Amino acid sequence: MVKVLELLFLASSLLLSGCTYFASQPLDILYYTGDATSHKNLVVFVRGLGGSHRSFAEEGMVEATWQRDIDVDMVAPNSHFAYYSERTLIKRLRQDVILPARKKGYQKIWLVGPSMGGLGSLLYIKAHPEEIAGIYLINPFLGYDEIINEIKAQGGLQQWQPGDYSPDKDWQRMLWHWIKTEVAVQKTPPVYLGFGNDDTYVEAQKLLATALPADHIIRVEGGHDYKTFKILWLQFLRGDVKLTN
């Protein structure tokens, strides 16, 4: 999982909420449910560092989903930075969100993660791919420039050789090695990617795009902000993605 010092730079480079957090147990979760007798599918919004888990409703992403008349319920756990720094993100998402949802009978569970939440979504399907129908990464954070430049200098992800490393100490190399060996050959649940052309982490996002099918990628004009996140979510909802049965 992601270490404290390796993610601290996010505090100065992403939109900040200005709050101090502790990794409480269980997660604080917001529920957006329609007719509970008919909705059999679930979208889990995995928040980024900026804003909060309330931002998905406040920025209109929840309402936009209702307007599409899609057969899903939605939840937004407060999976903030502390869960990454304390290495409890996967455990808490699984115990507090995913397993209870499966017990309730949800047939398809999708993770939707902007920014840091995109990284969290990838880490979740790496750990528990059998539990998730698919993920949509919105302007995801995928690592520092150093690892991205290294991969590009070797000719791209297919040619890149990660060398010897400890997964516990080098999460970036672990992540990209897994993307190369599992995601790129579609051994994982479907991974969809949306990003803005002026996003802070666009070079990493373009690199990930080389590992995905062309119809799994959405590009728009925009930067690293909720305005762009919403545009990318709307584009995703308009596509032929099987969020439901």
N, C-alpha and C positions, 0 to 999 in steps of 0.2 A: 504493500500500500504506500501511499504518498507520505513522505516525511515532512515534519514541521518546517525545517529550514529550506527545503526544496520548494515549498509552496508559499513561503512568506512573501516572495516578490509579488504575488498576486495582489497583496494588500495595497500596493502602490501603483498597480498597473490596470486594475479592473475597477468598475464602479463599486464604491464602498457604501455600506449602509451606516457606518459610523457606530456600530454597536459591538460590545464585547460578548462573546458567546461561550457557553460551556456545552459539552456533548451530553445533554440530559438523556435519560432513559425512562420510558420509551420516547421515540420521536414525537414531536408536536406535529400533527397532521391536519390539514384542511381538506374537507370532503366536498365534492361537487357532484351530487347524484341527482339523477332524474327519476324516472319510473323504475324503482328497484325491482319490479317484477319482470321487466323486459330487458334491462341492460345487462349484458353478459360479458362485457369487455371493459378493460380498465386502462386508462392512460395515467402514468405516474410522472408528474412534472418534477424533475430533479433540479433544484435551484442552483444558480450560479453564486458567485461570491457577492456580487452587487445586488441591490434590491433586497427582496426577501421572498419567502415562499408565498406571500400574499400578492406578489407582483404579477403572477399569471392571471389572476382575476382583475387586479387593478389596471393592467395594461391591455385588457380585452381579449386575452387568448382563450380564456374559459368561455366567454360569451360567443366568440367566433366559432367555437366548436359546437355549442348548442345550435347556433344558426345554421350549421351544415346538416343538422338533424342526423348526426352520426350516433350509432348505438353504442355509446361508451359512457361510463362514469369517469370521473377524474379525481385524483388526489394530489396534494402538494405537501410533501413532508418538509419540515424545516431542516433539511440536511445541509447545514451550514459548514463553514470552514473547520470548526473544531472536530467534526467527525472524520475529516481527512487527516488532520494533524494528530489525532489520537488513534487513528487506524481502526475506527469502529464503524465506518460508513457502511461497508458491505453487510456486516452483522446486523446493524440496526435496520437498514432497508429490508433485509430479508425477514427478520423476526417481527418487525412492526408494520410492514407494508405488504410485502410479496406473499409470505406464507398465509397471513390472515385473508388476503384477497383470494388466494387459491382455495382456502377452506370455505369461503363464501360462494365459490362456484364460478368465479370469473374464468372465462375460457381462453381469452387472449389478454396478455398484459404487455403493454408497450411502455418503454422508458423514453421520455423526451427531456433532453438535457441541454440547456444553453450554457456556454462558457465552461466554468468549472464543473457544472452538472453534466456536460458532455463527457468529460474525463471520468466522472463517477459512473456514468452509464456504461462506458466501455469496461471499466473495472468490474462492474457487476456481471456483465455477460461473460467476462473471462472466468469469473469464479463460479457462476451458476447459469450456464447457457440454456439448460433444459427448462428453466422457469420463465423465460421471456420470449415473447413472439417476435419482437424486433425493437430496434432503437432508432431514434432520430436525434442526431447531434446538430445543434444550432450554434454556429460560431464557436466550436469547442476549443478549449485550451488543451494542447497536446504535447507540451514540453517547451524547453528553452530553445533559443536560436542555435546554440552550439550543436545539439543533436540533429536538428533539422538540417543545418549546413553540412554536417558530416555525411548524412545520408545523400543529400544532393550532390556533394563532391564526389561520391563514389558512383554516380550515375543513376541514382534513384533507388527506390525501395527494393526492387527486384535484385539489383546488383549489390546492394549494401550487405556487408558482413558485420554482425554485431560484436564479434570477438568474444573473449571470455569476460564474464561479468557476474556479479551477485545480484539476483533479482531483488533481494531485500535492501540492497544498498543503491541500486541504480534502476529506479522505477521507469525512467524514460527509455532506457535501452530495452528493458523488459517489455514495456508497452509496444514499442515499435517492432521488436522481434516477433511478438505475438500477432501484431497486425500483418506482418509479412507472411508468417507461416500459417495463420488461421483465418483471419479476416479476408485477406486477399484471395484466398482459394475457397471462400464461402463455406467454411467449416463451422461458422458461428450463426446465430440468429441474424436475420437481415439487418444490415447497418445502412442507414440513410444519412446523408450529410447535406446541410444547408449552411451557406456562409455568404457574407457580404464582401464585395471586392476590395473594400477599404478596411476590412477588419484588422485589428491589432495582430492577430495570429494567422494571417491569411496564407503565409508560406507553408506553415504546417498543415493547414486545411487543404491547400492545393496538393500537397504531398499525399495526404490521406486519400484524396479524390482519385489518385492513380491506382489505388488498391480496390476501388469500388466500381460496380457496373455504372455505366453512364447514366442510366435512368434512375439511379439512386442518389443523384447529385442535383442540388438546386443552388444556383448562383444568382445573386441580385446585387444591385447597387446599395451600398450601405456600410455602416461601421459596426462597432461593438457596443450596441445599445438596444434597449427594449423595442424601439421603433422598428429596427431591423429584425429583431427576434420575431416580432409579430408578423411582419411581412413574410418571413420564411416559414412560419407556422401556417399562415393562410395558403401559401403556395403548396405546402405539403398536403393540406387538407383537400385542395383542389385536384390533386393527383390521384392516380389509380393505385393507391396503397391500401392493402387489406388490413386496416385497423380492426375490422370486425369479421365475423364469420360470413 
